[in-house]
Amino acid sequence: MSQSSSSTPTSGPRLASVSDRERRKILWGYFKRYRGLFAAGAIFLLLTNGLALAIPQQLGDAVQLMRDSVGASAEQLAETRQQVIRAAMIIIALAIGAGIARVYSRTTIFNAGRHIEFDLRNELYTHLARLTPSFFGSMPTGDITSRVTNDVTYVRLLFAIAFLHIVNAIVAYTIGIQRMVALDLGLTLWCLAPLPLLLLGMRSIIRALFEQTKRVQAELSNMSSRVQENLSGVDVIKAYTLQDREIDDYSELNTTFYEENVKLARIRAMLNAMIVLIANVGTLVVLVVGAQRVIAGTMELGTFVEFNGYVVALAFPTIALGWVFAVWHRGLAAFERICEVSNYEPDVADPGDLAEKLPTAEEHTALGHIEFDQVNFAYDGSPVLKDISLSIPAGSTVAIVGKTGSGKSTLVKLLARLYDPTSGQIRVDGVPLPQAPLRELRSEIGFVPQEPFLFSMTIGQNIRFGLDALQFDESLTRRAPTAPLIERLGSGTDGSISQQDRIDQAVKIAALDGDLEAFDKGLDTLVGERGVTLSGGQKQRTTIARALLTDPRILILDDALASVDTQTERRILDQLKELMHGRTSILITHRFNALSRVDCIFVLDQGELVEQGTHDALVEKGGLYAEMYARQKLREQLES
Ligand SMILES: Nc1ncnc2c1ncn2[C@@H]1O[C@H](COP(=O)(O)OP(=O)(O)OP(=O)(O)O)[C@@H](O)[C@H]1O
């Protein structure tokens, strides 16, 4: 039966472009999640402005009282003094009240922003964990890091700062303009008249701000990627004495980043100048038009002071809008970059609830029967595996050999569902892979990749890594150790094996015990980033122990013994054969010495399965395997 998949890995990230409408909808969803906090923040802003904008009235009244008291009797002056002091006390109380409400408005709204940042970061990280190698192979790690860290922070500011200042401006303008109109409609219109013109002039600056912000963020990602890559490959750079060239390249990137930032600063400065102009144009109008009215006697001095008080009070919310524009556009550009990742669909779909469970050990005496049925696979359209059909009986140990680039690693990656075939079907114990729950399938496969990866923790923690994953996911812990493992270790009185026993055993089978004895701290030895403090062979054997500890149904060693000597390789393979009894082991290797005892050897050539059989049968056949074997033997003889 042939099954086709629409998912073919591509060389570039298939970043989902998200329409503005969709993006707004997603942002609105986050906003709605914390609408209670935002609403509380808005109420505090109402309170802040209500109290703060009551001050100009008190000030105006006080000034008018003083103005009216010119030439008054001593008794009236004493009365006026009392009224002015009362007004001053009210102003102090209003200022304190407004200050307290301002603190609460900010903490409530910033708190909502922090919640959104927290959710967004967790959701993005969870999504990243689901993505497949085709995504990570095509987007630089530094770029991804920049999106998860910087861009998420910019989105927080978009919510917190933009909401705070936009709502603040709306509330302040509503209250302020209402009071200004009540005092003098004509003067209010004079103050507002230049605004539409200035706002129109700002439109093109705002558009330029958005585009420039995106450029700066992209440059920042470029720099992060370069730093991350160069630090990982620092040994190679030094070995080729390329430090100076790398320093030059980095300096060039840094210069571009600097120049783009300068352009951004220029646009922001222009925007700020416009905003400050808008904020101060009102004061200018009040001074010119209002003062003439006071002189002409058509406006009281107190009214003039009160009116001016409102205009001054509205200046800060207006200036803050300039900042909002910057934060808003940076936040939107950042959110666009986040959406590109979060909307990227994994190539490999998890069937989830529809999943068919893999058969259990009780149902089968041996586990890990693998079938490839007319499997084809292409990376970005170029075929790598062609019409592969093979069957690996449960409990057998097989090898995959072939020239470099013939598709061996790709074949086992399909088995672990790191990619899906372009066409054809793969089954494990009769269950087609797309129908098995992904986590269950992967937890049943002990995969030791070609390049061992260790985390910067202790050797013990690195080995326990797979086990921790099993224990973390309760649905997977039901798996009991297999009979061979129990036989080798003996079971406790309750039939269980301690975790330490399992680790010790895995360490022994992976031939890591001798190395651990040589380390002062044994399993507690720290390995440094990516395991830099260990030799290649030690790293490989640590990853083998890690895979064994999970007691997998299928064990895959992808050239995982290339860095160990032949004697150790033989010891490991002998012990593995015993441990994996009843389970399936797949060995990818370039060393033919190890293959005399495997049950079957599959020979790949340019993505095609050209031969299969035992070592002796293939040698006798005199085909590609025999040729490669003879060449290797000759090389060994020449070297010895
Ligand atoms: N992620 C990828 N994207 C695009 N092409 C890839 C990718 N991984 C492998 N290839 C290509 O697919 C082909 C098969 O690669 P694969 O790693 O499966 O070969 P292999 O037989 O395991 O090689 P080796 O013995 O050198 O490890 C090669 O031509 C390789 O360049």
The ligand as a Tripos MOL2 file, in Angstrom:
@<TRIPOS>MOLECULE
LIG
   31    33     1     0     0
SMALL
NO_CHARGES

@<TRIPOS>ATOM
      1 N1         18.7550   18.0520    5.9650 N.pl3     1 LIG1
      2 C1         19.1070   17.8160    4.7020 C.ar      1 LIG1
      3 N2         18.7180   18.6500    3.7190 N.ar      1 LIG1
      4 C2         19.0530   18.4230    2.4360 C.ar      1 LIG1
      5 N3         19.7990   17.3680    2.0250 N.ar      1 LIG1
      6 C3         20.2180   16.4970    2.9550 C.ar      1 LIG1
      7 C4         19.9010   16.6800    4.3360 C.ar      1 LIG1
      8 N4         20.4710   15.6570    5.0280 N.ar      1 LIG1
      9 C5         21.0980   14.8760    4.1300 C.ar      1 LIG1
     10 N5         20.9550   15.3810    2.8860 N.ar      1 LIG1
     11 C6         21.4640   14.7910    1.6370 C.3       1 LIG1
     12 O1         20.8690   13.5170    1.4810 O.3       1 LIG1
     13 C7         21.8020   12.5760    0.9920 C.3       1 LIG1
     14 C8         21.8510   11.3570    1.9400 C.3       1 LIG1
     15 O2         22.3540   11.7970    3.1820 O.3       1 LIG1
     16 P1         22.5150   10.7760    4.3910 P.3       1 LIG1
     17 O3         23.0150   11.5620    5.5590 O.co2     1 LIG1
     18 O4         21.2580   10.0410    4.5660 O.co2     1 LIG1
     19 O5         23.6210    9.8140    3.8330 O.3       1 LIG1
     20 P2         24.4880    8.7160    4.5920 P.3       1 LIG1
     21 O6         24.4700    7.5090    3.7410 O.co2     1 LIG1
     22 O7         24.0510    8.5590    5.9880 O.co2     1 LIG1
     23 O8         25.9230    9.4000    4.5500 O.3       1 LIG1
     24 P3         27.1750    9.2000    5.5510 P.3       1 LIG1
     25 O9         27.6240    7.7960    5.4180 O.co2     1 LIG1
     26 O10        28.1880   10.1680    5.0030 O.co2     1 LIG1
     27 O11        26.6950    9.5690    6.9010 O.co2     1 LIG1
     28 C9         23.1260   13.3030    0.8740 C.3       1 LIG1
     29 O12        23.2920   13.6520   -0.4800 O.3       1 LIG1
     30 C10        22.9620   14.5370    1.7130 C.3       1 LIG1
     31 O13        23.6550   15.6090    1.1700 O.3       1 LIG1
@<TRIPOS>BOND
     1     1     2 1
     2     2     3 ar
     3     2     7 ar
     4     3     4 ar
     5     4     5 ar
     6     5     6 ar
     7     6     7 ar
     8     6    10 ar
     9     7     8 ar
    10     8     9 ar
    11     9    10 ar
    12    10    11 1
    13    11    12 1
    14    11    30 1
    15    12    13 1
    16    13    14 1
    17    13    28 1
    18    14    15 1
    19    15    16 1
    20    16    17 2
    21    16    18 1
    22    16    19 1
    23    19    20 1
    24    20    21 2
    25    20    22 1
    26    20    23 1
    27    23    24 1
    28    24    25 2
    29    24    26 1
    30    24    27 1
    31    28    29 1
    32    28    30 1
    33    30    31 1
@<TRIPOS>SUBSTRUCTURE
     1 LIG1         1 GROUP 0 **** ****
